[in-house]
Amino acid sequence: MDRKQAAQVLRHRKVAEVLDLYPQETEAVAAFAEVAEEFRQKLALVAGLSPRRKSEGATEQKGLHRDALTAGLVKAANALYLLYKKEKNLEAARTLPRTRSDYRNLSALLFNEQAAAVSKAATQRVASLKSYNLSPDAVQQLATAAQTYNDSIDKPKTATEAGKVTTAATAQLIQDLNRYLKDDFRSATELLTDTHPLLYARLREAMRVDDASYGRSAAAKARKAAKAAADSETAPSVG
């Protein structure tokens, strides 16, 4: 998954987070609820989600190791984010996965890719990261943990198979999800404009997070629109 694809997936997760924050509003309009559910299913395919199972033994230990690694990745990614922002490397900063939820729903293979990328970036900038409360020892521990996780997961057995998993299949799934968000989901969102303005405003903002044009002023306008929508919903009726 390249940086552009990672940014697109981040946008889709932001949209899903908004839906999770407004479950009643999401279900209130039947047509929108149907489209939202289809969107979640497509996102699950991209994220490599599978049904949750009770873990035992080595599987449970692997899960605990992933949780610990995620904590290290979140800290390193946020340190790198601040460093990149300071250096005006906005593209690199924007595409970094920086929250636990960014990592939580990734399949083992995609999580492994992100862990390798973040630990490698931290290793390359280890001297600069001291100012961000990330010591060389911590960076080394992160790299070791990422390698340990890499060694623990099942991976495609051939280079051809790996290429299909990490390139062709991923690209196709993301392309399909992008198209669905742009067409069906955006149209369904317009159904909410008058009856659920707050959800509408939050979704419109979330759908723009990876746009190149989405700068500080656009974000401020979106927040202002969301606040206005919230105020209109809570204002007492006159009559």
C-alpha positions in Angstrom: 0.0 0.0 0.0 1.6 3.3 -1.1 1.1 6.7 0.6 -1.7 7.8 -1.6 -3.7 4.6 -0.9 -2.9 4.8 2.8 -4.4 8.4 2.8 -7.5 7.2 1.0 -8.0 4.3 3.5 -7.5 6.8 6.4 -10.3 8.9 4.9 -12.6 5.9 4.8 -11.9 5.1 8.4 -12.7 8.6 9.4 -16.1 8.2 7.6 -16.7 5.0 9.5 -15.8 6.6 12.8 -18.4 9.3 12.2 -21.0 6.6 11.4 -20.1 4.9 14.7 -20.6 8.2 16.6 -24.1 8.7 15.3 -25.7 5.2 15.2 -29.3 6.4 15.7 -29.0 9.0 13.0 -27.4 6.6 10.6 -30.2 4.1 11.0 -33.0 6.8 10.8 -33.0 7.0 7.0 -33.4 3.5 5.6 -31.8 4.2 2.2 -28.8 5.8 3.9 -28.5 3.0 6.4 -28.4 0.5 3.6 -25.6 2.4 1.8 -23.7 2.9 5.1 -23.7 -0.9 5.8 -22.5 -1.6 2.3 -19.7 0.9 2.8 -18.7 -0.8 6.1 -18.5 -4.1 4.4 -16.3 -2.8 1.6 -14.0 -1.1 4.2 -13.8 -4.4 6.0 -12.5 -6.1 2.9 -9.8 -3.4 2.5 -8.8 -3.7 6.1 -8.7 -7.5 5.9 -11.2 -7.9 8.7 -12.3 -11.4 9.6 -14.8 -12.6 12.2 -13.5 -12.3 15.8 -12.6 -15.6 17.4 -11.7 -16.5 20.9 -7.9 -16.8 21.0 -5.9 -19.3 22.9 -2.2 -20.1 23.4 0.1 -18.7 20.7 -2.7 -16.8 19.0 -3.5 -14.9 22.2 0.2 -14.2 22.8 0.5 -12.9 19.2 -2.5 -10.6 19.9 -0.9 -9.2 23.1 2.4 -8.7 21.2 0.5 -6.7 18.5 -1.2 -4.6 21.1 2.2 -3.7 22.6 3.7 -3.0 19.2 0.7 -0.8 18.3 1.4 1.4 21.4 5.0 1.9 20.2 3.9 2.6 16.6 1.5 5.2 17.8 4.1 7.1 19.8 6.7 6.9 17.0 4.2 7.9 14.3 3.1 11.0 16.2 6.8 11.9 16.9 7.5 11.6 13.2 4.3 13.5 12.4 5.5 16.5 14.4 9.0 16.3 13.0 7.7 16.2 9.4 5.3 19.1 10.1 8.2 21.1 11.4 10.2 20.3 8.3 7.2 21.3 6.1 7.0 17.7 4.8 3.2 17.8 4.8 2.7 14.9 2.5 4.7 12.5 4.7 3.0 13.8 7.8 -0.5 13.6 6.4 -0.3 9.9 5.5 1.1 8.6 8.8 -1.3 6.3 10.7 -1.2 8.0 14.2 -4.0 6.5 16.3 -4.7 3.0 17.6 -7.9 2.8 15.5 -5.7 3.3 12.4 -3.9 0.1 13.2 -6.7 -1.9 14.9 -8.6 -3.0 11.9 -5.7 -3.9 9.6 -5.1 -7.4 8.6 -1.9 -9.1 9.8 -0.2 -8.4 6.5 -1.2 -4.8 6.2 -0.4 -4.2 9.9 3.0 -5.8 9.3 3.6 -3.4 6.4 2.8 -0.3 8.4 4.9 -1.5 11.4 7.9 -2.0 9.1 7.4 1.4 7.5 7.0 3.3 10.7 9.9 1.6 12.5 12.1 2.1 9.4 11.3 5.8 9.3 12.0 6.2 13.0 15.3 4.4 12.6 16.3 6.7 9.8 15.5 9.8 11.9 16.6 8.4 15.3 18.9 11.4 16.0 16.1 13.9 15.3 13.5 12.1 17.4 15.4 12.5 20.7 13.7 15.9 21.0 10.3 14.2 20.8 10.9 11.9 23.8 11.8 8.9 21.6 15.2 7.6 22.6 17.6 5.6 20.4 16.9 2.6 22.7 13.1 3.0 22.2 13.6 3.2 18.4 15.7 0.0 18.5 13.1 -1.7 20.7 10.4 -0.7 18.2 12.4 -2.1 15.2 13.0 -5.3 17.1 9.3 -5.7 18.0 8.3 -5.0 14.4 10.7 -7.7 13.2 9.4 -10.1 15.8 5.9 -9.6 14.6 7.0 -10.0 11.0 8.5 -13.4 11.9 5.4 -14.5 13.8 2.7 -14.1 11.1 1.7 -16.3 8.2 2.8 -14.8 4.9 2.3 -15.6 1.2 4.6 -18.4 0.2 5.7 -17.0 -3.1 6.7 -13.6 -4.4 3.9 -13.8 -7.0 1.4 -14.5 -4.3 2.7 -11.7 -2.1 2.5 -9.3 -5.1 -1.1 -10.2 -5.6 -2.0 -9.6 -2.0 -0.1 -6.4 -1.5 -0.5 -4.8 -4.9 -3.2 -6.0 -7.3 -5.9 -7.1 -4.8 -5.4 -4.2 -2.4 -5.4 -1.6 -5.3 -8.6 -3.1 -6.7 -10.4 -3.1 -3.3 -9.4 0.5 -2.6 -10.4 1.6 -6.0 -13.8 0.0 -5.6 -14.3 1.6 -2.2 -13.2 5.0 -3.5 -15.8 4.7 -6.3 -18.5 3.7 -3.9 -17.8 6.6 -1.6 -17.8 9.1 -4.4 -20.9 7.8 -6.1 -23.4 5.9 -3.9 -22.3 7.1 -0.4 -22.1 10.7 -1.4 -25.5 10.6 -3.0 -27.0 8.9 0.1 -25.4 11.5 2.3 -27.3 14.3 0.5 -30.5 12.7 1.9 -29.5 13.9 5.4 -29.1 17.6 4.7 -32.3 18.9 6.3 -33.3 16.2 8.8 -29.8 15.3 10.2 -27.6 18.3 9.4 -24.9 17.5 12.1 -24.3 14.0 10.7 -24.3 15.4 7.2 -21.7 18.1 8.1 -19.4 15.6 9.9 -19.6 13.1 7.0 -18.8 15.8 4.5 -15.7 16.8 6.5 -14.6 13.2 6.9 -14.9 12.5 3.2 -12.4 15.3 2.4 -9.5 14.5 4.7 -7.2 13.2 2.0 -8.0 15.9 -0.6 -5.0 18.0 -1.5 -7.3 21.1 -1.3 -8.3 20.3 2.3 -6.3 22.9 4.2 -6.8 24.8 7.4 -9.4 27.1 6.1 -11.5 24.3 4.7 -11.3 22.4 7.9 -12.4 25.5 9.8 -15.3 26.0 7.5 -16.4 22.4 8.0 -16.2 22.7 11.8 -18.2 25.9 11.6 -20.8 24.2 9.5 -21.0 21.2 12.0 -21.3 23.6 14.9 -24.1 25.5 13.2 -25.9 22.3 12.5 -25.6 21.2 16.1 -26.9 24.5 17.3 -29.9 24.2 14.9 -30.7 20.8 16.3 -30.6 21.9 19.9 -32.3 25.3 19.5 -35.8 25.5 21.1 -38.7 25.5 18.6 -40.8 28.7 18.3 -44.5 28.4 18.2 
